[in-house]
């Protein structure tokens, strides 16, 4: 029996060694790719698991390229989402932030990943939050506001480093990202939230409130105690801002200071917000002319839109429909006109398109056609049919004019 056992061991020994060697080779082959290019190739091929392992190794390496680590983070997160492993994103993301907490580019990329996460929800299971879908359900919570605040924390954390960096275009983009984070989920019918000053000391609780459908609330600009619209002015610095609206204006102004090439981008962002608040489109397509919404609204003559001057508007405010004059600083028409007259830093064509749309809504079709023709002359003609339509003469009650 002893002889048989030894003989078997003599045969099995080399086989065991061979198995160990094969396993070792397999382990070596399973190591993360050695380069970013290999990770990109794997992701393009749909091999998200190995691509994630590679991007993860790069992003968690303290010596990773400081200008590319943000991309490595975002690519890794993209792979996790493709693998339906959203529950692993938060721990990984915060680990990368801890390793590179002094890198403002990484902080910006991490903030963007929070803002753009497709799954701003999850479930509380055994007292722990799990992002994304979860079998068995448990307690559903929204993290939409929590993700926004975390993004703001990260952007403020890297703010001084970004502003003092000689990469002025990069610093300008950073400040635009901050402005976008401040305005996140604060437009349309939610613009009243800009009057608050978001605390950055701690994250808000997980939100267990009922799901709110997108776009269900008619835009209505907030007003002061005397009924005038709320306007957000530029504060001296971020710390002196009284609300998120002033923080947003400061971030836009600082983006231009860092990179003057962003002047029209900042103007365009401001004008778009102001238009969403004070444009005649806030009256709503179903509004019945001549009727007031409440005892504080003004009856609207169907001819009133045609009589509006550029400095005037008729808009739905929180207290009802009002006709009022806008200061130039808060007048989207004036800002779009400035961009169109000075298109050197971009958005000239966009501004002309917005002006054409504004005057169409105001039933001032000759003005609309003029801006469309100007756009055609300078940028080409993507909408000749619209130019022809605006050039026609309609009566004030002709529904086809809409």
WOHUSUL-V587408 format. One record per run of one state. SS is the DSSP state (2 for helix, 1 for strand, 0 for the rest). FROM is the first residue (numbers start at 1). TO is the last residue. If there is no record, write none. Layout:
# WOHUSUL-V587408
ss=SS from=FROM to=TO
ss=SS from=FROM to=TO
This chain:
# WOHUSUL-V587408
ss=0 from=1 to=1
ss=2 from=2 to=29
ss=0 from=30 to=35
ss=2 from=36 to=44
ss=0 from=45 to=47
ss=2 from=48 to=59
ss=0 from=60 to=68
ss=2 from=69 to=82
ss=0 from=83 to=85
ss=2 from=86 to=99
ss=0 from=100 to=103
ss=2 from=104 to=115
ss=0 from=116 to=120
ss=1 from=121 to=125
ss=0 from=126 to=127
ss=1 from=128 to=131
ss=0 from=132 to=138
ss=1 from=139 to=142
ss=0 from=143 to=143
ss=2 from=144 to=157
ss=0 from=158 to=158
ss=2 from=159 to=164
ss=0 from=165 to=167
ss=2 from=168 to=183
ss=0 from=184 to=187
ss=2 from=188 to=195
ss=0 from=196 to=206
ss=1 from=207 to=207
ss=0 from=208 to=220
ss=1 from=221 to=221
ss=0 from=222 to=222
ss=1 from=223 to=223
ss=0 from=224 to=228
ss=1 from=229 to=229
ss=0 from=230 to=237
ss=2 from=238 to=240
ss=0 from=241 to=243
ss=2 from=244 to=258
ss=0 from=259 to=259
ss=2 from=260 to=278
ss=0 from=279 to=279
ss=2 from=280 to=283
ss=0 from=284 to=303
ss=2 from=304 to=307
ss=0 from=308 to=311
ss=1 from=312 to=317
ss=0 from=318 to=319
ss=1 from=320 to=325
ss=0 from=326 to=327
ss=2 from=328 to=330
ss=0 from=331 to=331
ss=2 from=332 to=341
ss=0 from=342 to=342
ss=2 from=343 to=345
ss=0 from=346 to=347
ss=2 from=348 to=361
ss=0 from=362 to=364
ss=2 from=365 to=379
ss=0 from=380 to=383
ss=2 from=384 to=391
ss=0 from=392 to=398
ss=2 from=399 to=401
ss=0 from=402 to=402
